[in-house]
Amino acid sequence: MNRRCAISSIVIDGYNLIGIQHKDLEKQRQRLVERLAEYRKIKGHEITVVFDGWKSGSGEESHSVTGGIKVIYSRLGEKADAVIKRIVSSEKKQWIVITSDREIADHAWANGSAAVSSEDFSSILEKSKRTLTGDFEPLEEEEYELHRKGSPRTLSKKEKAKMRALRKL
């Protein structure tokens, strides 16, 4: 396996990545886990995906491993957001958190982890799907527009951390 970057620990807000506007959510969850397993084979990252079970889940949090991907369903009455925050807070690693939920992203940054939007990660997954050799083109900074105040030539610490995380992915 040819890896250009160090192996990272990634936690994904599952429904945030796939959306909830699907007729068959079970099929979409399964498809996402399969795509993540393919991506993991190429990159070798440790990947955890968390789905909401708060409306229809069981009384206990559910953990399983499929294709090397750790899949967690929150327990009945608990949202995936709470599970992701607990993982990022309790397991002292530098996580890459995949979410477009501002509250989760802020929590990740506050706990020394990097947050990457679901949209950016979805683009990376699409690129990996098309890449047969496992070699990824390095991300150019201009591929990801960063909107901020101040000098457009100088990135903030948070933006630099996000760029490092994107290059690892």
C-alpha positions as a Python dict, from the first residue, in 0.01 Angstrom:
ca = {
    (1, 'M'): (0, 0, 0),
    (2, 'N'): (139, 335, -100),
    (3, 'R'): (54, 601, 159),
    (4, 'R'): (183, 953, 131),
    (5, 'C'): (51, 1071, 467),
    (6, 'A'): (45, 945, 821),
    (7, 'I'): (-255, 739, 923),
    (8, 'S'): (-521, 957, 1082),
    (9, 'S'): (-814, 893, 1312),
    (10, 'I'): (-1134, 1011, 1148),
    (11, 'V'): (-1479, 1039, 1305),
    (12, 'I'): (-1771, 1106, 1070),
    (13, 'D'): (-2116, 1248, 1134),
    (14, 'G'): (-2288, 984, 917),
    (15, 'Y'): (-2625, 1141, 841),
    (16, 'N'): (-2458, 1479, 796),
    (17, 'L'): (-2245, 1324, 520),
    (18, 'I'): (-2520, 1130, 338),
    (19, 'G'): (-2815, 1356, 419),
    (20, 'I'): (-3150, 1234, 543),
    (21, 'Q'): (-3357, 1306, 232),
    (22, 'H'): (-3334, 948, 101),
    (23, 'K'): (-3619, 700, 64),
    (24, 'D'): (-3403, 411, 183),
    (25, 'L'): (-3172, 532, 460),
    (26, 'E'): (-3056, 177, 536),
    (27, 'K'): (-2927, 141, 180),
    (28, 'Q'): (-2756, 482, 196),
    (29, 'R'): (-2586, 394, 527),
    (30, 'Q'): (-2468, 63, 382),
    (31, 'R'): (-2339, 235, 67),
    (32, 'L'): (-2150, 494, 276),
    (33, 'V'): (-1984, 227, 490),
    (34, 'E'): (-1881, 36, 175),
    (35, 'R'): (-1728, 352, 24),
    (36, 'L'): (-1547, 426, 349),
    (37, 'A'): (-1411, 69, 356),
    (38, 'E'): (-1272, 114, 3),
    (39, 'Y'): (-1121, 448, 104),
    (40, 'R'): (-968, 288, 416),
    (41, 'K'): (-803, 18, 201),
    (42, 'I'): (-631, 289, 0),
    (43, 'K'): (-538, 530, 279),
    (44, 'G'): (-525, 311, 591),
    (45, 'H'): (-698, 562, 818),
    (46, 'E'): (-881, 457, 1134),
    (47, 'I'): (-1243, 551, 1056),
    (48, 'T'): (-1543, 573, 1287),
    (49, 'V'): (-1886, 670, 1150),
    (50, 'V'): (-2164, 770, 1388),
    (51, 'F'): (-2536, 760, 1304),
    (52, 'D'): (-2835, 884, 1504),
    (53, 'G'): (-3033, 620, 1683),
    (54, 'W'): (-3208, 872, 1907),
    (55, 'K'): (-3553, 835, 1748),
    (56, 'S'): (-3565, 466, 1667),
    (57, 'G'): (-3252, 313, 1819),
    (58, 'S'): (-3223, 71, 2106),
    (59, 'G'): (-3171, 162, 2471),
    (60, 'E'): (-2800, 93, 2433),
    (61, 'E'): (-2541, 249, 2205),
    (62, 'S'): (-2462, 5, 1925),
    (63, 'H'): (-2105, -63, 1804),
    (64, 'S'): (-2001, -283, 1511),
    (65, 'V'): (-1715, -311, 1262),
    (66, 'T'): (-1784, -353, 890),
    (67, 'G'): (-1497, -367, 641),
    (68, 'G'): (-1262, -219, 903),
    (69, 'I'): (-1499, 76, 962),
    (70, 'K'): (-1625, 122, 1318),
    (71, 'V'): (-1998, 196, 1300),
    (72, 'I'): (-2177, 346, 1600),
    (73, 'Y'): (-2549, 410, 1643),
    (74, 'S'): (-2637, 641, 1930),
    (75, 'R'): (-2881, 502, 2186),
    (76, 'L'): (-3248, 593, 2193),
    (77, 'G'): (-3282, 954, 2308),
    (78, 'E'): (-2921, 1051, 2225),
    (79, 'K'): (-2810, 1223, 1908),
    (80, 'A'): (-2499, 1127, 1711),
    (81, 'D'): (-2367, 1478, 1787),
    (82, 'A'): (-2335, 1389, 2156),
    (83, 'V'): (-2152, 1064, 2073),
    (84, 'I'): (-1908, 1244, 1842),
    (85, 'K'): (-1838, 1510, 2105),
    (86, 'R'): (-1780, 1240, 2368),
    (87, 'I'): (-1538, 1053, 2139),
    (88, 'V'): (-1340, 1368, 2055),
    (89, 'S'): (-1328, 1473, 2423),
    (90, 'S'): (-1250, 1138, 2581),
    (91, 'E'): (-1009, 974, 2337),
    (92, 'K'): (-709, 1202, 2346),
    (93, 'K'): (-611, 1190, 1981),
    (94, 'Q'): (-597, 1450, 1713),
    (95, 'W'): (-915, 1357, 1533),
    (96, 'I'): (-1023, 1471, 1192),
    (97, 'V'): (-1395, 1532, 1240),
    (98, 'I'): (-1611, 1519, 926),
    (99, 'T'): (-1921, 1732, 976),
    (100, 'S'): (-2094, 2042, 853),
    (101, 'D'): (-2255, 2093, 1194),
    (102, 'R'): (-2102, 2409, 1337),
    (103, 'E'): (-2147, 2303, 1700),
    (104, 'I'): (-1958, 1976, 1645),
    (105, 'A'): (-1687, 2153, 1442),
    (106, 'D'): (-1640, 2412, 1718),
    (107, 'H'): (-1616, 2132, 1975),
    (108, 'A'): (-1353, 1955, 1763),
    (109, 'W'): (-1141, 2270, 1732),
    (110, 'A'): (-1173, 2339, 2106),
    (111, 'N'): (-1041, 1987, 2180),
    (112, 'G'): (-735, 2004, 1955),
    (113, 'S'): (-889, 1825, 1657),
    (114, 'A'): (-954, 1949, 1305),
    (115, 'A'): (-1295, 1977, 1144),
    (116, 'V'): (-1351, 1922, 773),
    (117, 'S'): (-1687, 1989, 609),
    (118, 'S'): (-1893, 1697, 483),
    (119, 'E'): (-1890, 1860, 139),
    (120, 'D'): (-1509, 1870, 126),
    (121, 'F'): (-1480, 1509, 245),
    (122, 'S'): (-1745, 1394, -3),
    (123, 'S'): (-1531, 1544, -283),
    (124, 'I'): (-1228, 1358, -150),
    (125, 'L'): (-1426, 1031, -143),
    (126, 'E'): (-1531, 1087, -504),
    (127, 'K'): (-1168, 1145, -607),
    (128, 'S'): (-1059, 829, -427),
    (129, 'K'): (-1330, 631, -603),
    (130, 'R'): (-1185, 736, -939),
    (131, 'T'): (-825, 675, -835),
    (132, 'L'): (-731, 318, -909),
    (133, 'T'): (-365, 326, -806),
    (134, 'G'): (-418, 469, -458),
    (135, 'D'): (-202, 771, -537),
    (136, 'F'): (-379, 1094, -456),
    (137, 'E'): (-282, 1424, -605),
    (138, 'P'): (-175, 1662, -330),
    (139, 'L'): (-441, 1918, -252),
    (140, 'E'): (-367, 2266, -366),
    (141, 'E'): (-465, 2540, -126),
    (142, 'E'): (-677, 2709, -389),
    (143, 'E'): (-892, 2395, -428),
    (144, 'Y'): (-1062, 2481, -102),
    (145, 'E'): (-1178, 2837, -75),
    (146, 'L'): (-1141, 2979, 271),
    (147, 'H'): (-1352, 3285, 346),
    (148, 'R'): (-1201, 3511, 609),
    (149, 'K'): (-1121, 3865, 702),
    (150, 'G'): (-774, 4017, 685),
    (151, 'S'): (-489, 3948, 447),
    (152, 'P'): (-584, 3690, 185),
    (153, 'R'): (-223, 3569, 176),
    (154, 'T'): (-197, 3466, 541),
    (155, 'L'): (-399, 3171, 673),
    (156, 'S'): (-518, 3160, 1034),
    (157, 'K'): (-403, 2878, 1263),
    (158, 'K'): (-741, 2709, 1220),
    (159, 'E'): (-723, 2734, 841),
    (160, 'K'): (-367, 2595, 841),
    (161, 'A'): (-483, 2303, 1058),
    (162, 'K'): (-773, 2241, 820),
    (163, 'M'): (-535, 2239, 522),
    (164, 'R'): (-308, 1988, 701),
    (165, 'A'): (-612, 1768, 770),
    (166, 'L'): (-727, 1789, 408),
    (167, 'R'): (-380, 1688, 286),
    (168, 'K'): (-393, 1382, 514),
    (169, 'L'): (-725, 1278, 370),
}
